[in-house]
Amino acid sequence: MDAATKPVLDAWFDAYRAVIQEYKIMQENTYNMDESGFSIGTMESTRIILDSTFRTKHQAHPGRQEWVSMIECICADGTILPPLGIFEGKNVLQNWIPNEVLDKWFFSAKDE
């Protein structure tokens, strides 16, 4: 975040506007996507593991835990695409998904 200064951001948005104008890209053809993830499952006690020579800290989370990736996409014209949830495994079980989002979101599984 140290590099995200006002001059740097202004230059990025100026370049973005120039590309939009040069290629005549309409709002309905401009999308922003974001990926986030979260864990599901149980965790037991949490431990911090670190090497004193590094500044990076790593956490160990024992227990049964899985990660889910979510992808959201919005168009510059205000329309949205339904979110996509990606679970590990071969199948997505219906009981994993709340009923209120079952018909509005897309879900998939990846086999690792």
Secondary structure, DSSP 8 states (H G I E B T S, - for coil): -TT--HHHHHHHHHHHHHHHHHHT--GGG-EEEEEEEEEEE-----EEEE-TT-S-EEEE--SSEEEEEEEEEEETTS-EEEEEEEEESS---GGGS-HHHHTTSEEEEE--
